[in-house]
Each structure stands twice: as C-alpha cells, then as structure tokens.
C-alpha cells in the first residue's frame, strides 16, 4: 500500500475510480478465501463478540445476539472495491467532528442545516478553523488550504460524494457504497458492514489490497482503463495528467495483475494509527 503526502483526497475522484474499477474489473464467479484473510476477519469479529464459520464459497456469521447472517463470499470481494472510498469517507467524518468541537457547533445541527439550506454563513469560520488545524498537524499551508476546501465540500455538497444521510449519522456511509456497487440494501446491507470493517481495521485493509491477495484462484476481467477512469485515478492521486495510467501504476507500486490502487492519505493513516 503506497502512501503519499496528501492530507485528504478528493472524495469524488476516489469514488468515481472505485466505481469504474468495479464495473470493469470484477468478474462474476464463486470465490474461495485464503487462510490469511479468514484468520484476520475471524479475529476482527471475535473482538466484537461475534463468530464466523467459513465454507468453500459461503460464510455464516453468528452475532452476539446469537443471530445468523448468511454470506456469499462474493460479498467480501465486491466490498474490497469500496475500501479506498470508505476509508477516506470515515476520515472526513472524524475531521468534521473535530472542527465542530473547535468552533463549538453541534455536529448534528450543523450537518442538518447545511444539507437543507444554502445559508453558508458558517463557511468562513469552518474553513479557517480546518485550515489552521491541518497546518498545525501537517505543517503545509498549501495542502491545508486544499484539505479545508475538501472538508467544506463534504458537508455542503452531498452530490460530490453521492451522500444521502447527514454526515453526523452512524450509517451515513451505507447508501453511497451500496448504490455505487449497484446492490440492493434489503438483501446486501451487510456488504456495507464489510466495507466498514476493512476501513477501520488496518490488518484487514492490508489483506484486501487486491482481489488476488485474499482469494484463491480468482480471475478478473482484463481491460484497458478508459479516459474517465484514468482521469479519476490521476485526480485522486494528484498525478500529472500527461502520465499514462500504466506509468502511474508503476509509480505507486500497484499489483501487476490489477489496476492501480488509490494510496492512503496522511489523515487516514493517522486515523488507523490512533484507532489500531
């Protein structure tokens, strides 16, 4: 997993690239999971007083309430395509909550106000506080200004990241993930929980860097990324537009059997370190 010096990333670019990768690369099939992944996910659930039993192509989770969740192993794979987006999305929320504390505003009230109103009277104070916070931590004024603008866009322009529910809610990440994967919430809601697990547990995140890293014998569609996919990757990674996607993948140590991965931002890496 490569790391670069961006404080946070352009959420829209990360989301668009994830959607394109999934649509073009994912191939319907039965999936077997390797032992490394099974052990990591088993340990993740054990910490939450849940259990999982893995079969060849399916898995069964027993919750702490002794209820069963029956999962096709495809869910673990399709969830991996949204881990970069969800990782960044959760970091944005954490940063939003910190700014609310700094400016003495209720996260719930401010989120609801900005989602339904064009009254952006809070913007100067919010953006200035965000810029100051980022600069205190990362000592880069130019990057801090950019990150502050991204964070304001997050709470004032939900279409930028396909959001639906206000960012103060615990389930705010569910709809953009499931809609981007084109799966039905009623039958596939746990996919979002898997993405959340990948995005909050560093061991799991590292395990799902590519489909080949946690499955056995899986096959992907071979394809050449189109202009839109290439552009979204370069925008997310702040790569010179003159570079080809292959050049970019070499520069960022992507797996040779798949399209390049989005690198983790500095703020997301810090979140994993604090919570890990």
N, C-alpha and C positions, 0 to 999 in steps of 0.2 A: 504494500500500500504506500504510494508516494505521498509526501507532504509538501505543501508549498506555503508561501508566506501570506496568502490572502487571509484576512481576518474572518470574514464570512463570504459566501459565494452568492452569485446571482441566482435566486431560487427558481426563477422561471427557466433559466438556461439549464439548470440541473434537472428540473422536472421534464423539460422537453427532450433532453437527451435520454433520460431513463425510459420515457415512453417509446421513443424511436428504437432504442436498443431492444426493448422487449418485443415490440411488434415485428422487428426484422430478424432478430437472432433466435428467439425462443422457438423450439420445435416440440410439438405435442408428442408425448411418449410416456411410458412408465419410467419412473426414476427410482434408483436404489441409492441410498445414502451411505457414505463411508463411516467408519467407526469413529474417526476423529470428530466429525460433526455430531454424531449420535451422542457421544460422551459429553460434548460441550452443551448440547441442548438439554440432555438429561440433568446435568448439574445446574443449569440455569433454572429449570423448573423445580428441582429439588429445593433450591433456596426459597422458593415461593410455596413450599409445601404441596407441590403437585408432582405427579409421576407421569412418565410416558413409556409406552411399550412400542418398539419398532418392529414392524413386519417387513417383508420384502418391498412392497410398493405402497404400503399404508402404515399409519401410526394411530395409536389411541392414547389420548391424554386423559388422565383422571385428575380432576380438580380437587382442591382442598375441601370442597363441599361434596366430594365423592360422586361427582357427575362426570360423564364421559363425553369427550369430543373426538369424533372420528375424522381423520385427516388423510387425504390423498397426498402422497409425497410430492406431487406436483406443486402443492402449496408452498413448501419450503423453497422450491426453486423459483417460482414466479415472485415470491416475496423478495428474493435477493436482488431483483432488478430495481426495487424501490428503496434500497437501503441508503444509497447516497443522498437521495432527496429527503428521506425521513430523518436521517442523521442531521442534516443541515436545518430542517424544519424545527426539530426539537431544540436545537441550539438557539435558533431565532427566538423561540418562546422563552427560553431561560434568560436570554439577554433582555427581552421585553420586560420580564418581571423585575429584573434588576433596575432598569430605567424607571419603572413605576415607583420603585422604592426610593430612588434618588430624587424624584420630582414630587413625591408624596401624593401619588394618584392611585386610586383603586384600579387594579388590572381589569376587573370585571366591568366596571362602569366605563372606563376609557375605551376598552375594546368594543363594547356595545355602541358607544357614542360614535366612534369613528367608522363603524361598519354601516350605520344607517344615516349618517349625517355628513354633509360637506363642510361642516364647521371645523376648520383645521387651525383654530386659534392656539391649540396646544403644540403645533408643529415646531415653532422656533425653540421653545423650551426643551421639547423632547429631543430634537435633533442635536442641539447644542450639548445637552447632557450626555447623549450617546457618544458624540464625538470626543468629549472630554474623558469619558470612561474608557473608550477604546485606546485613546492616546496614552492614558495613564498606564495601561497594561502592555500595549504593544509598541509604544514609542515611535509611531509612524503617523504623522499628521495627515498625509495624503490618503493612506489606506483607511485611517479613522474616519475621514470625511465620507469616503465611499461607503464604508460599512454603516455609518449612521444613516445615510440615504437609503440603503437597502432595508434597514430595520424599520424606517418610517414607511416605506412602501409595503412592507409586510403587514402592518396594522391598518393601513389606509386604503389598500388596493388588493382586495381578495382575489380578483381575477388574475393577478400576477402569478399566484401560486395555486390557482384552482381551489381556493378555500371556500368553505360554506359556513361552518360553525365558527363562532368567535374564538379568537386565539386564547382566551382565558380558560376555555373548556378543556377537560382532560382528553376528550375524544376528537379534538379539532383536526387531527391528522388523518382520521379514518376515511372520510369521503374523497379527498384528493388522491389518496393511494388506491382505493378500490375503483374509483372512476377511471383512473389512468391505466389500470390493469384490465378494465372492461369486464369486471366480475360483479356478480350480484351480492349485495350486502347480506341479504337474508340467509343465503347458503354458504357464503365465503367470508363472512365477517372476521373469522379467526386469522385470515391472511394478514389483515392489518395488525393483529396482535403479534404475529411472527415478525413482521417488518419492525415493529416497535422493539421486540426483543433484540433483533440484530442491531438496532440503532442505539441501544442503551447498554449493551454488553460488548466490550471490546474484543473478547475472545471469539464470540460468535461473529462479530463483524469481520474479523480477520479470516475466519473459516470460510465465509461466503464471498470472498473476493472475486471468484469466477465460478461458473457452474461446475467446471471440471475439478475445482478444489475441494468440493464436498459431496460429489456424486460419483457413482461408479459406471463408467461406460456411456455417459450421456453424450448425445450428439446435438450440435447446434446447426442452425442454418448458416451456410457460408454466403456472405453477401458483401457488396461494396457500399459503404455508407454514402447516402446521397448528400446533396449540398446542405439541406436543412439540418440533418443530423450532425454533419461535420461542423456547421456554424454554431450549433448549440453547445457542442463539446468545447470548441475553442473559446466561446464566450464564457462558459463556466470556469475554464482553466486560465482565462486571460492569456491565450496564446495568440501570437501574431497570425493574422488571417492569411498570410502568404504561405504558412506551413500546411502541408497536406495532413490528413488525419493519420496516415501511417507514420509520418515524421513525428507527430505529436505522441502517438502511442509508444514509439521508441524512446522519446524523451522522458515519458512518465512511466516507463517500466511495465507496460501493460502485458497481460498474459498473451503469448503468441497465438493462442487458439481462440481468442475472442477479441471483441472490440475493446478499446481502452476504457479504463475505469476513471471515474472522477476522483481526484485526490481529496483528502480530508482537509478542511480548513483549520486554521490555528485555533479558533474559538471552539470548534467541535472537538479537536484533540484535547484541549484543556478540559472540556466537559467530561470526556471519558476518563481523564486522569483524576478529576475530582470525585467522580462517582464510581470509579472502578476499584 
